[in-house]
Amino acid sequence: MTYLDKIQKAKAKLMLEHPYFGTIVSALKLEQNNELLTFLSDGEALRYNSEYIDRLELTEVEFVMANGAMHTVLKHQDRSAGRTKWLWQTATDYVVNSMLVNNGMQLPEYANFNEKFNGMYAEEVYQILRDDMSDNNSSMEEQVEEIVEGDDVHNENIYMQDEQVASSDAKETKSEQASTQKEELSSQNLPNDEELLQELKEQFEQIFQKLNRQGTLPKDLKFVVPEYFSHKVDWREFLYGYIAAYAKSTYSFVPPNMKYLYRGIYLPSLSSDLLRIVIAVDTSGSVDESLLSLFVAEVNSIMQSYPNYEIDFITADAKIQSRNVYLPGENIAYEMSGGGGTDFRPVFEYIDQNINYPTLLLYFTDGMGTFPKNEPTYDVMWVMPEKREVLFGEVMVLE
């Protein structure tokens, strides 16, 4: 089996056995570079020595691919905050590899791993590595300071000693070729790096939201991408990401997204299945109408981004008060009616009897009511003015 065969099989196995890693690996940029001793993931591409990959078992190649995927999600350059780049990259590598090992993946030869870094964030590991450099040799303290204050340097353990030096003519030729290719690409109407990064960021967040709902996220992912687990998120941003995850939750690689194929980046194409959302409003008299109008306006704005949706808008207190259906291009309009006690069960019963295949229920309420005994088959987001315990579903707080 050649190293290319191993890479393809590893990517396929990841998709089946570790869907989070596998989906991201599908968008991973790969570059062969036999000047490397092993492999290097810098957040932009996974660069590897083909001879090293040839020596690895297939399970170890899976680890290498997953490592590259997680560095792409981590975007450790954006979190370096003035730290020494190569030492910061090493710290992030320890964190990524610790997470992969804890998910049952096989650690390959020469990969950065130390059990003492289990359960640590990259910032913590970086400080330990930096302190160790100073403690092991007092004469290194000045060197550490010089590294911190100076420009980026390469980790000398990553690269092999140069045994063959290309001629200056070869370097010039390579540079000229790269310049020519860059001019050719820029002359075409092709997406730039900023567009690609933004598209990848959105897709990674959608993958996270989807697998988080399914309960299939990897262990210890919070140490690699802590921002995904932060509760200090603007509710508008959270709502947009939540709905977007449903609108774009069906991925297909047949055919793949053609936009970045010329760069060797394979993104799945997105389906245009009907996005069926139910919005239920508690009209028991305890709901803040100003918050409700703000929320509905935000939903209206979000839905303009999607061509194929259907919104069922239900008002209810202890019984159903009204139901209206809104299609693309229509603005949600409603009248508050009711004012009785709060019982959530009629809404769920109504959906079961009258709405086929709902995708998501957004229930606007203060959270004080009678819940159904059984959790529904569709996902539920409780939208509240303050945090309260619910029997099932997720809670989004409108502050």
Secondary structure as GFF3:
##gff-version 3
##sequence-region A 1 399
A	DSSP	alpha_helix	3	17	.	.	.	ID=ss1
A	DSSP	alpha_helix	19	25	.	.	.	ID=ss2
A	DSSP	beta_strand	30	32	.	.	.	ID=ss3
A	DSSP	beta_strand	39	41	.	.	.	ID=ss4
A	DSSP	beta_strand	46	48	.	.	.	ID=ss5
A	DSSP	alpha_helix	50	55	.	.	.	ID=ss6
A	DSSP	alpha_helix	58	74	.	.	.	ID=ss7
A	DSSP	three_ten_helix	76	79	.	.	.	ID=ss8
A	DSSP	alpha_helix	85	102	.	.	.	ID=ss9
A	DSSP	three_ten_helix	115	117	.	.	.	ID=ss10
A	DSSP	alpha_helix	122	136	.	.	.	ID=ss11
A	DSSP	alpha_helix	140	149	.	.	.	ID=ss12
A	DSSP	alpha_helix	168	187	.	.	.	ID=ss13
A	DSSP	alpha_helix	193	214	.	.	.	ID=ss14
A	DSSP	alpha_helix	221	224	.	.	.	ID=ss15
A	DSSP	three_ten_helix	226	229	.	.	.	ID=ss16
A	DSSP	alpha_helix	235	247	.	.	.	ID=ss17
A	DSSP	beta_strand	251	257	.	.	.	ID=ss18
A	DSSP	three_ten_helix	258	263	.	.	.	ID=ss19
A	DSSP	beta_strand	267	270	.	.	.	ID=ss20
A	DSSP	beta_strand	275	282	.	.	.	ID=ss21
A	DSSP	alpha_helix	289	303	.	.	.	ID=ss22
A	DSSP	beta_strand	309	316	.	.	.	ID=ss23
A	DSSP	beta_strand	320	326	.	.	.	ID=ss24
A	DSSP	alpha_helix	345	354	.	.	.	ID=ss25
A	DSSP	beta_strand	360	364	.	.	.	ID=ss26
A	DSSP	beta_strand	379	384	.	.	.	ID=ss27
A	DSSP	beta_strand	394	397	.	.	.	ID=ss28
###
